[in-house]
Amino acid sequence: MANSAQARKRARQNIKQSTHNHSLRSKLRTAIKRVIKAIKDGDKIAAQNAFKISCSTVDSIADKKIVHKNKAARHKSRLSAAIKAMT
């Protein structure tokens, strides 16, 4: 347990920040899952629309350093390749 006032405040801040980061990470996963679901359903137009929305979500979360920018780029690249591979 924190002994100083500064350490107690820091512990409170860490809890609040980690909760916020957790919700953003969940938002990222949901955006990716929406695109994957559209791809599996075979609807290319819906997949493209979901991909456009998810790209902005992925980028904004990467800018906030919740996930690394390379991880965000990898997700976008793989989703884009999956959409292009649809017939």
Sine and cosine of phi, psi and omega as CSV:
sin_phi,cos_phi,sin_psi,cos_psi,sin_omega,cos_omega
0.00,0.00,0.52,-0.86,-0.02,-1.00
-0.94,0.33,0.67,-0.74,-0.05,-1.00
-0.99,-0.17,-0.52,0.85,-0.03,-1.00
-0.98,-0.18,0.29,-0.96,0.01,-1.00
-0.89,0.45,-0.62,0.78,0.01,-1.00
-0.89,0.46,-0.68,0.73,-0.02,-1.00
-0.93,0.36,-0.59,0.81,0.05,-1.00
-0.91,0.42,-0.68,0.74,0.03,-1.00
-0.90,0.44,-0.67,0.74,-0.01,-1.00
-0.88,0.47,-0.63,0.78,0.03,-1.00
-0.90,0.44,-0.65,0.76,0.04,-1.00
-0.90,0.44,-0.69,0.73,-0.01,-1.00
-0.90,0.43,-0.63,0.77,0.00,-1.00
-0.90,0.45,-0.65,0.76,0.02,-1.00
-0.89,0.46,-0.72,0.69,-0.02,-1.00
-0.90,0.44,-0.70,0.72,-0.04,-1.00
-0.93,0.37,-0.65,0.76,-0.01,-1.00
-0.92,0.39,-0.56,0.83,0.07,-1.00
-0.90,0.43,-0.68,0.73,0.02,-1.00
-0.90,0.43,-0.71,0.71,0.02,-1.00
-0.89,0.46,-0.61,0.79,0.01,-1.00
-0.89,0.46,-0.66,0.75,0.00,-1.00
-0.92,0.38,-0.60,0.80,0.04,-1.00
-0.92,0.38,-0.64,0.77,0.02,-1.00
-0.90,0.44,-0.61,0.79,0.05,-1.00
-0.91,0.41,-0.63,0.77,0.04,-1.00
-0.89,0.47,-0.63,0.78,0.05,-1.00
-0.88,0.47,-0.75,0.66,-0.02,-1.00
-0.89,0.46,-0.64,0.77,0.01,-1.00
-0.90,0.44,-0.67,0.74,0.01,-1.00
-0.88,0.47,-0.66,0.75,0.00,-1.00
-0.92,0.39,-0.66,0.75,-0.01,-1.00
-0.90,0.44,-0.55,0.83,0.03,-1.00
-0.89,0.46,-0.66,0.75,0.01,-1.00
-0.92,0.39,-0.70,0.72,-0.01,-1.00
-0.88,0.48,-0.65,0.76,0.01,-1.00
-0.90,0.44,-0.68,0.73,0.02,-1.00
-0.90,0.43,-0.59,0.81,0.03,-1.00
-0.92,0.39,-0.70,0.71,-0.01,-1.00
-0.91,0.41,-0.53,0.85,0.04,-1.00
-0.95,0.30,-0.27,0.96,0.05,-1.00
1.00,0.09,0.24,0.97,-0.01,-1.00
-0.99,-0.12,0.99,-0.17,-0.11,-0.99
-0.93,0.38,-0.64,0.77,-0.02,-1.00
-0.91,0.41,-0.70,0.72,0.03,-1.00
-0.90,0.43,-0.61,0.79,0.02,-1.00
-0.91,0.42,-0.65,0.76,0.01,-1.00
-0.91,0.40,-0.65,0.76,0.03,-1.00
-0.91,0.41,-0.69,0.73,0.03,-1.00
-0.91,0.42,-0.58,0.82,0.01,-1.00
-0.91,0.41,-0.66,0.75,0.03,-1.00
-0.87,0.49,-0.68,0.73,0.00,-1.00
-0.93,0.38,-0.67,0.74,-0.05,-1.00
-0.94,0.35,-0.49,0.87,0.02,-1.00
-0.87,0.49,-0.70,0.71,0.00,-1.00
-0.92,0.39,-0.60,0.80,0.04,-1.00
-0.91,0.42,-0.72,0.69,-0.01,-1.00
-0.89,0.46,-0.69,0.72,-0.01,-1.00
-0.91,0.42,-0.68,0.74,-0.03,-1.00
-0.92,0.40,-0.59,0.81,0.01,-1.00
-0.96,0.29,-0.55,0.83,0.07,-1.00
-0.93,0.36,-0.59,0.81,0.03,-1.00
-0.90,0.43,-0.53,0.85,0.02,-1.00
-0.99,0.12,0.01,1.00,0.04,-1.00
0.89,0.45,0.53,0.85,0.12,-0.99
-0.97,0.24,-0.65,0.76,0.15,-0.99
-0.81,-0.58,0.37,-0.93,-0.01,-1.00
-0.94,0.35,0.53,-0.85,-0.05,-1.00
-0.89,0.46,-0.52,0.85,0.02,-1.00
-0.94,0.34,-0.58,0.82,0.06,-1.00
-0.91,0.42,-0.66,0.75,0.04,-1.00
-0.89,0.46,-0.69,0.72,0.00,-1.00
-0.90,0.43,-0.61,0.79,0.01,-1.00
-0.90,0.43,-0.69,0.72,0.04,-1.00
-0.87,0.50,-0.74,0.67,-0.02,-1.00
-0.88,0.47,-0.66,0.75,-0.02,-1.00
-0.91,0.42,-0.70,0.71,-0.03,-1.00
-0.93,0.36,-0.62,0.79,0.04,-1.00
-0.92,0.39,-0.67,0.75,0.03,-1.00
-0.88,0.47,-0.68,0.73,0.02,-1.00
-0.90,0.43,-0.61,0.79,0.01,-1.00
-0.92,0.39,-0.61,0.79,0.03,-1.00
-0.93,0.37,-0.67,0.74,0.00,-1.00
-0.91,0.41,-0.50,0.87,-0.02,-1.00
-0.98,0.22,-0.19,0.98,0.01,-1.00
-0.92,0.38,0.61,-0.79,0.00,-1.00
-0.96,-0.28,0.00,0.00,0.00,0.00
